[in-house]
Amino acid sequence: MWEGRTLYAKPWLRELFELHKPYALITYSTPKLSPMEGVVFVQRLEGRREGRYRYPGLLDEVEGVKVGRGVILVPFKHLRKVTKFLEEAGAEYVVRRIWM
């Protein structure tokens, strides 16, 4: 059920599962990072613009969305890649699984 596969379900329930997909709502904080490291972290996560050029970040690669300050929403299938990035950066995070 976490991955979105149903082996057996009533027809109306199967249709409901086909409409919704599993996502991970991740809240993170970076209190241990210096201001300079924080800027690099955000640029690697969200991407950056320089003039008319756009450099994609991790959220662009995994089709994620920044929901608010310190909150991102990513498809569940890309959760491992995002959590690995957060661990390497030294960020504290909490993952909540949701269906949308």
N, C-alpha and C positions, 0 to 999 in steps of 0.2 A: 504494500500500500504506500510506503514512503516513496517509491520510485514511480508510482502512478500506474501500476499494472494491476488489473483485476482479473482473477481467474474465473470467478463466478459471481454474477450479480444479476439482480432483476433488471429488465430493460430500462426502466426509468433511472435507475441508479447508474447503470453503465453510461447512459447519455450524460448524466451529470459529471461523471469522472472525465468524459471526453472533452467537456467544455472547460474544465479547470485543469491547471497544471501545477506541479509542486514547485515552490520557491523557498528560498532561505532568506529570512530577514535578519541581517547581521548588524548588531550595534557594536561599535568599537571606540576605543579611546587610546590616545598616545601620550600619556603623561610623562613617560621616560625619555621622549625624544626632545632634542634641542630644537629651537625655532627653525634652524636651517634644515635639520633632518626632517622636521615636520613638513616643510615646503616640498622637499624631494618626495616624501611619502605621498602627499596629496597629488603631486604631478604624476607620479607613477600609477596611482590608483585612478584618478579622474582624467588624466591627459592634460595637455596644455596648449595654448595658442602663442604663436610668436609671429607677429605681423599678420599676414594673411594665411599663414600655414597653420595646420592643426595636427598635433602629434597625439595619437590615440593612447589611452591608458588601459589599464586592466579591465575596467568596467565596459569599455567599448568592445574588447575582445570577447567577453563572456556575456554580452547583451544584458548587462546589469544597469541599475538605475540608482542614483543617489536620492534618497527619500528626504533626508534632512541632515543636520549636522551630526556626523558620526553614525549615520544609519544608511545602509545600502540594501538593495533588494536584488538578488541574483537567482537565476534558474538553479534548481537543486542539482542538476547534472554538472554544474561548474563549481559546486561548493568546495570541493577539495582544493582546486587551484587557488581560490580566493583565500581560504584559511591558511594555506601554505604561505601565500604572500604576506598575510597579516602576522603570522608567526615569525617569518624571517625579518620583518620590520620591527618586531618587538611590541606590537600592539596587543592590548587586552581586548577580547571580544566575546560576545555571547551570540549563539545562533538559535533562531527560532524557526521552526518549519511551518510553512503556511501553504494553503492552496488558493490560487487566484484564477 
